[in-house]
Amino acid sequence: MPKSAALIKRQLELAKVKLAAVESNLNGMVPKKNPNWREANSHCKQLERRLEAHTAQRGSGSADNEEE
């Protein structure tokens, strides 16, 4: 069963918080060379793609109405 748009949005918010925490601990390092940053960034990107696919599948207007 596919996840709802609201659940994916919540997961994306949490993933972005984790990414921000990892970025704050970089101390001048290049993000792409840090495995923790790459993992957190890829998780954000994956959730963004899922949300886009879910929105496209449902239509542009119905995903917004689902939350209300």
C-alpha positions as CSV (number, residue, x, y, z in Angstrom):
1,M,0.0,0.0,0.0
2,P,1.5,3.4,-1.0
3,K,2.3,5.9,1.7
4,S,0.2,9.0,2.0
5,A,1.6,12.4,0.9
6,A,1.4,13.7,4.5
7,L,3.5,10.8,5.8
8,I,6.1,11.3,3.1
9,K,6.3,15.0,3.8
10,R,6.8,14.3,7.5
11,Q,9.6,11.8,6.7
12,L,11.2,14.4,4.5
13,E,11.1,17.1,7.2
14,L,12.8,14.7,9.6
15,A,15.4,13.8,7.0
16,K,16.1,17.4,6.4
17,V,16.6,18.0,10.1
18,K,19.1,15.1,10.2
19,L,20.9,16.5,7.1
20,A,21.2,19.9,8.8
21,A,22.6,18.3,11.9
22,V,25.2,16.4,9.8
23,E,26.1,19.7,8.0
24,S,26.6,21.5,11.2
25,N,29.2,18.9,12.2
26,L,31.3,19.1,9.0
27,N,33.7,21.7,10.4
28,G,34.8,22.9,7.0
29,M,35.0,19.5,5.3
30,V,33.7,19.0,1.8
31,P,30.2,17.5,2.2
32,K,30.5,15.1,-0.7
33,K,33.5,13.4,0.9
34,N,31.7,12.8,4.1
35,P,29.8,9.4,4.2
36,N,27.3,10.6,6.8
37,W,26.4,13.6,4.7
38,R,26.1,11.5,1.6
39,E,23.7,9.1,3.3
40,A,21.6,11.9,4.8
41,N,21.5,13.8,1.5
42,S,20.5,10.7,-0.5
43,H,17.7,9.9,1.9
44,C,16.3,13.5,1.4
45,K,16.6,13.2,-2.4
46,Q,14.9,9.8,-2.3
47,L,12.0,11.1,-0.2
48,E,11.7,14.2,-2.5
49,R,11.4,11.9,-5.5
50,R,8.8,9.7,-3.8
51,L,6.7,12.8,-3.0
52,E,7.0,14.1,-6.6
53,A,5.9,10.7,-7.9
54,H,3.0,10.5,-5.4
55,T,1.9,14.0,-6.4
56,A,2.1,13.2,-10.1
57,Q,0.2,10.0,-9.7
58,R,-2.6,11.6,-7.8
59,G,-2.7,14.8,-9.8
60,S,-1.4,18.2,-8.8
61,G,-4.5,19.3,-6.8
62,S,-5.6,16.2,-5.0
63,A,-2.4,15.8,-2.8
64,D,-3.0,19.2,-1.3
65,N,-6.6,18.4,-0.5
66,E,-5.7,15.1,1.1
67,E,-4.0,16.9,4.1
68,E,-7.1,18.9,5.0
